Amino acid sequence: MKHTVLKSLAVASVLAMGIAACGSSGSGSSSSTNKTSMGKTLVIESTPLSPMTDTFNPYSQTSTGYIANAVSLYNEPLYIYNTLDPTQAPIPFLASGQPTWSNGGMTLTIPIRSGVKWNDGKAFSASDVAYTFNLVKTTTSLYTAGAPPVVSATASSPTSVTLTFAKPQYANLFLIGQVYIVPQHIWSTVSNPSTYADASPVGTGPFMLDKFTAQGFTLKQNPYYWQKSKVHVPEIDFPSYNTNANLVPPISSGQIDWAGNYVANIEGNFLHKSPSNHTWTGSPPYFSDNNVVGLFLNVTKAPLNDAAVRRAVSYGINRQQLSVQGETSYEPVATSSGGLMLPAQSSLLNPSLANDLPPTGDAAKVSSILTADGWTKTAGKWTKGGKQITFSIADPIPYSDYYTDSQLIAHQLTALGFNVTAAGVSDPTVWAGDVANGTFDATIHWSNQGPNPYFFFSNWLDSSTTAPIGKPAGGDVERFNDPSAQAALAQFASSGDSATQATALNKLQTILSTQAPVVPLMYGGAWGEYSTRNYTGWPSASNPYMVPVPNIPYIEDTILQLKPVS
């Protein structure tokens, strides 16, 4: 699952006015819309992307639909989770109820909703679900956020599907349930699903593609949607902007109804601009935390293939500076090298790793680690075998807080004897492709989200989800491979016992701390700014029915709760 982070510039100059949004005055699905219950066009912005390409493949991390966080609005999943409440059962979408496990957690039977149609009018059934899971099993390059591949998927009836796995998957229902379902009658004719543009996506979701230009796209209502009475939004506009710096005025003015952006001085630049403007809470820290932001290190690249170097990098970082200067104190510093999101997950913390990350770094610890590993300072630079510790940190320039953070880290580490540069990438799609393909040295990136920290670790450490350099990985983009990590992940996933899972989490925390393929930096904010000028019913601290960000798949459930103001 994707956490999109959009930022206002902190160390770069603010750019001029953004690229104009595409027009959204069209009638959309006017012929099938009850106008008396409809609101205005809903404008959503969750990432700066310009120009856009006519690509809506739900399994491509570089498609416009995926980057814009629109996928679940047209290709629905089986379930959507409210990760704010781990005790809440998953919300059925294309599933009609809760699933059942059997065969020791290796067989999953899911009831499938009847009476559903694709947006081309053809009937949907469990056969489409079975086809989808078999498709992603055989086409491993399709991105499904680390969902485990099936051994087989069969439809025992039009309303029931059975998935079998090679090993117990109790812990992975979250990922399994959020695989986007595609129509067999369309995708079975596609010669190469991984490169398929899917320019006119056929799905079961509440919306379907209406207009597309390189400057934005609009979605109109799906006339065949199975719960059409819940849709009060006639049209959704996803405008194109080339940098997050251009987003503050339209967000503040209410031109954008729902944004997933970092806005510096959120109180002055947004909340005080209008009584209709809101964040999760109206006072600091304004946003809830929902992930662990980390420095991902490509372990196939020397000298980052050396765990001691990776640990030294971690201790050389001044996280307090990142939090204050890069994130305007909205994202608190990570305090444990074990990777948990604290204090929310403190009951699961390995005690030996509590508060082991000094907020401002530890130069003496850096020196101790590198000296013990055979490095020596030569002309002020850490050197071994005639080579220095040299690497770059690549992040999109439009993600301006991440780009700021990468510049800060480069400066901090270089001052300690490393050779580190910040490599700004102008196009987020190019960056996403480089990260997935492993063609990077280091990058600042959000973690996966989920109802428990297992989903952090499975995304960071599960080598079964990675791929050779040059091919897209579904997870473990650092290309880390450790049998003990695989064993601990399997131990957690194969058991529903909390004590067994806690033991596995302790092992995973120790592995992340000692091997450091991902260096925890901060606890990431759930960026979400919304306006009640046109719609009410938004998730908030007083009504936390769903994660408050305009990200997939949560975006679908939120939009179905919205009601027009008039």
Rosetta blueprint (number, residue, H / E / L):
1 M L
2 K L
3 H L
4 T L
5 V L
6 L E
7 K E
8 S L
9 L L
10 A L
11 V L
12 A L
13 S L
14 V L
15 L L
16 A L
17 M L
18 G L
19 I L
20 A L
21 A L
22 C L
23 G L
24 S L
25 S L
26 G L
27 S L
28 G L
29 S L
30 S H
31 S H
32 S H
33 T L
34 N L
35 K H
36 T H
37 S H
38 M L
39 G L
40 K L
41 T L
42 L E
43 V E
44 I E
45 E E
46 S L
47 T L
48 P L
49 L L
50 S L
51 P L
52 M L
53 T L
54 D L
55 T L
56 F L
57 N L
58 P L
59 Y L
60 S L
61 Q L
62 T L
63 S L
64 T H
65 G H
66 Y H
67 I H
68 A L
69 N L
70 A L
71 V H
72 S H
73 L H
74 Y H
75 N L
76 E L
77 P L
78 L L
79 Y E
80 I E
81 Y L
82 N L
83 T L
84 L L
85 D L
86 P L
87 T L
88 Q L
89 A L
90 P L
91 I E
92 P E
93 F L
94 L L
95 A E
96 S L
97 G L
98 Q L
99 P L
100 T E
101 W E
102 S E
103 N H
104 G H
105 G H
106 M L
107 T E
108 L E
109 T E
110 I E
111 P E
112 I E
113 R L
114 S L
115 G L
116 V L
117 K E
118 W L
119 N L
120 D L
121 G L
122 K L
123 A E
124 F L
125 S L
126 A H
127 S H
128 D H
129 V H
130 A H
131 Y H
132 T H
133 F H
134 N H
135 L H
136 V H
137 K H
138 T H
139 T L
140 T L
141 S L
142 L L
143 Y L
144 T L
145 A L
146 G L
147 A L
148 P L
149 P L
150 V L
151 V L
152 S E
153 A E
154 T E
155 A E
156 S E
157 S E
158 P L
159 T L
160 S E
161 V E
162 T E
163 L E
164 T E
165 F L
166 A L
167 K L
168 P L
169 Q L
170 Y H
171 A H
172 N H
173 L H
174 F H
175 L H
176 I H
177 G L
178 Q L
179 V L
180 Y L
181 I L
182 V L
183 P L
184 Q H
185 H H
186 I H
187 W H
188 S L
189 T L
190 V L
191 S L
192 N L
193 P L
194 S L
195 T L
196 Y L
197 A L
198 D L
199 A L
200 S L
201 P L
202 V L
203 G L
204 T L
205 G L
206 P L
207 F E
208 M E
209 L E
210 D E
211 K E
212 F E
213 T E
214 A L
215 Q L
216 G E
217 F E
218 T E
219 L E
220 K E
221 Q E
222 N L
223 P L
224 Y L
225 Y L
226 W L
227 Q L
228 K H
229 S H
230 K H
231 V L
232 H L
233 V L
234 P L
235 E E
236 I E
237 D E
238 F E
239 P E
240 S L
241 Y L
242 N L
243 T L
244 N H
245 A H
246 N H
247 L L
248 V H
249 P H
250 P H
251 I H
252 S H
253 S H
254 G L
255 Q L
256 I L
257 D L
258 W E
259 A E
260 G L
261 N E
262 Y L
263 V L
264 A L
265 N L
266 I H
267 E H
268 G H
269 N H
270 F L
271 L H
272 H H
273 K H
274 S L
275 P L
276 S L
277 N E
278 H E
279 T L
280 W L
281 T L
282 G L
283 S L
284 P L
285 P L
286 Y L
287 F L
288 S L
289 D E
290 N E
291 N E
292 V E
293 V E
294 G E
295 L E
296 F E
297 L E
298 N L
299 V L
300 T L
301 K L
302 A L
303 P L
304 L L
305 N L
306 D L
307 A H
308 A H
309 V H
310 R H
311 R H
312 A H
313 V H
314 S H
315 Y H
316 G H
317 I L
318 N L
319 R H
320 Q H
321 Q H
322 L H
323 S H
324 V H
325 Q H
326 G H
327 E L
328 T L
329 S L
330 Y L
331 E L
332 P L
333 V E
334 A L
335 T L
336 S L
337 S L
338 G L
339 G L
340 L L
341 M L
342 L L
343 P L
344 A L
345 Q L
346 S H
347 S H
348 L H
349 L L
350 N L
351 P H
352 S H
353 L H
354 A L
355 N L
356 D L
357 L L
358 P L
359 P L
360 T L
361 G L
362 D L
363 A H
364 A H
365 K H
366 V H
367 S H
368 S H
369 I H
370 L H
371 T H
372 A H
373 D L
374 G L
375 W L
376 T E
377 K E
378 T E
379 A L
380 G L
381 K E
382 W E
383 T E
384 K E
385 G L
386 G L
387 K E
388 Q E
389 I L
390 T E
391 F E
392 S E
393 I E
394 A E
395 D E
396 P E
397 I L
398 P L
399 Y E
400 S H
401 D H
402 Y H
403 Y H
404 T H
405 D H
406 S H
407 Q H
408 L H
409 I H
410 A H
411 H H
412 Q H
413 L H
414 T H
415 A H
416 L L
417 G L
418 F L
419 N E
420 V E
421 T E
422 A E
423 A E
424 G E
425 V E
426 S L
427 D L
428 P H
429 T H
430 V H
431 W H
432 A H
433 G H
434 D H
435 V H
436 A H
437 N H
438 G L
439 T L
440 F L
441 D L
442 A E
443 T E
444 I E
445 H E
446 W L
447 S L
448 N L
449 Q L
450 G L
451 P L
452 N L
453 P L
454 Y H
455 F H
456 F H
457 F H
458 S H
459 N H
460 W H
461 L H
462 D L
463 S H
464 S H
465 T H
466 T L
467 A L
468 P L
469 I L
470 G L
471 K L
472 P L
473 A L
474 G L
475 G L
476 D L
477 V L
478 E L
479 R L
480 F L
481 N L
482 D L
483 P H
484 S H
485 A H
486 Q H
487 A H
488 A H
489 L H
490 A H
491 Q H
492 F H
493 A H
494 S L
495 S L
496 G L
497 D L
498 S H
499 A H
500 T H
501 Q H
502 A H
503 T H
504 A H
505 L H
506 N H
507 K H
508 L H
509 Q H
510 T H
511 I H
512 L H
513 S H
514 T H
515 Q H
516 A L
517 P L
518 V E
519 V E
520 P E
521 L E
522 M E
523 Y E
524 G E
525 G E
526 A L
527 W L
528 G L
529 E E
530 Y E
531 S E
532 T L
533 R L
534 N L
535 Y E
536 T E
537 G L
538 W L
539 P L
540 S E
541 A L
542 S L
543 N E
544 P L
545 Y L
546 M L
547 V L
548 P L
549 V L
550 P L
551 N L
552 I L
553 P L
554 Y H
555 I H
556 E H
557 D H
558 T H
559 I H
560 L H
561 Q H
562 L L
563 K E
564 P E
565 V L
566 S L
